[in-house]
């Protein structure tokens, strides 16, 4: 009888977490998928299904948010292990109706080179540092909130941020 009560309590907590944190969880997954909406939806569904199935293994209901976020992180890794993302560049041809000037193409080329440089810098970081930078600089999450999302100490997030900056500066100097 006690087990049934505990499961019911867990289920109620799970439903509350789904209502309260679903938006944050979707944003978190969206950052992990690097703005791939289809992948985000797939991972979100698998996360919620996995969390529901594993609800009986949850020891502390107060840590449900962190538990679900860790499931999302694992589901993201699993998703990308199976579905290796291909290069998302459009291979369409340039319209030949109006040839663009040389200045336009120089600016366009420089823009691509800068994006590739930033991409290389971020890819040179650890997975956790990449998540931190995407959440902080692309989605404007404060470091305090990122520490809650990633279930890490705030000071750990701050030092990880500084270490990442040092790594990227070293890469730029090379």
N, C-alpha and C positions, 0 to 999 in steps of 0.2 A: 504493500500500500504506500509506503514511504517513497519507493522508487517512482510510482505513478505521479505522486505529488511533485517530486523533483523534476520529472520530465515535463510536466505541465508548466511548472515555473520556468524551466528553460525555454519551452516553446513560447510562452508569453514574452519572455525577454528577447527571444529571437525575433518575434514579430515587431516588437518595439524598435529593435536595432534596425530591422529592415526599413521601417518607416522613417526613422530619424536619420540614419546614416547612408541610405541608398544613394543619395545625390553625391555625397563625399566619396563613397566607394566607386561610383561610376567615374567621377573626375580622376580619382587615383588610378584606376585601370586605364583610363584614356591617356594619362601621361605615360604609363608603362607601355602602351601600344603605340606611342608616338603619333597620336591623333588618327588612329585607324578605327573608325566608328564601328565597322563590321566586327573587327577583332574585339573591341571593347564590349559589345553586346554579347558576343559568344562567351567571352571570359567571365563577364558578370553573371550570366545564367549558370555557367558551370560552377562559379564560386558559390552562389546561393544554394544550388543543389547540393554541392559538397558540404556546405555548412549545415544544411538541414539534415543530411544523412549522418554527419558526424556530431550532431548536437548532443548525443548521449555521452560523448567522450569529453565534453567541455567540463572542466573542473570548477572554474570560477566564473559565474555569470557576469561579474563586474568587468571582466576582461574580454567580453564578447566582441567588442569593436576591433580590438587589436588582433584577436583570433581570426575574425573574418578577413581583415586586411592581409594577414599572413597567408590565408588560403588563396586570396586573390593574387598575391605575388607568386605563389606556387603554381596556380592555374595559368598565369601569364607565361611562366617559364615552360610549362607543359605544352601550352598552345604553340609557342614559337619553336619548340623542339620538333613538333609534328609538322607545322606549317611554316617552313622557312620563308620569310618575306623576300620576295624578289625585288629587284630594283624597280622603284615606282616612277621612274622617269618616263614621260610620254615620248614615244618615238615618232610622233606625228611630224609631218613635214611643215616647213614654214611656208606661209602663203606667199606666192610669188607675184601677186597683183601689184603690191607697192613695196619695192625694195627699200629697206630701211637704210639710213645713213651709217657711216662708219662709226660716228660717235655713239649711236644707239647700240651697235654690236659690241663696242668696247666696254660700255657701261654694263651691258648684259653679261658679258664674259667675266668682268670683274665681280659682279654680283654672284655668279656661280662659283667663282674661285673663293670668295669670302665665305659663302655657305659651306663649301666643302672643307674649308679650313676650320670653321667652328665645329662642323660635324666630326672631323678628325680629332680635334681637341677633346670633345665630349666623349668620343669613343675610346680615348686613351685613359679614361677614368674607370674606376671600379663600378660595378652595377649599382651599389648603394649611392655612390657619388653622382652617377648619372641621374638616378631618380631624384636626388636632392636638387641638382641644378635644373632639371626639367620642371619640377614642382615650384621651385623658387623663382626662376627667371622667365619661364614660359607661362606659368599659371599664377604668378604673383602670390603664392602662399608664403606667409611669414615663417621664419625658421622655427618658431615655437609650435606652430600648427603642424609643420612637417615632422617635428619630433613626435607628435602625437600620432600622426598617420603611420609613420614608420615604426612606431613603438620603440623609440630610442630616446635616451636622455638628451635634453636640450643642449648641454655642453658638448656632448658627443657630436651632435649635428653641427654646432658651431666649429668645432675643430675639424670635422670632415670637410666643411665648406672651405676652411682656410687651407687644408692640405690639397684639396682639389685645385684651388687657385694657384698654389705653388707649383703643382704638377703642370698645369696649363701654361704658366709663365715659362717654365723650363722648356716645354715643347715649342713655344713660340721663339725662344732664343736659339734653338737648334737649326 
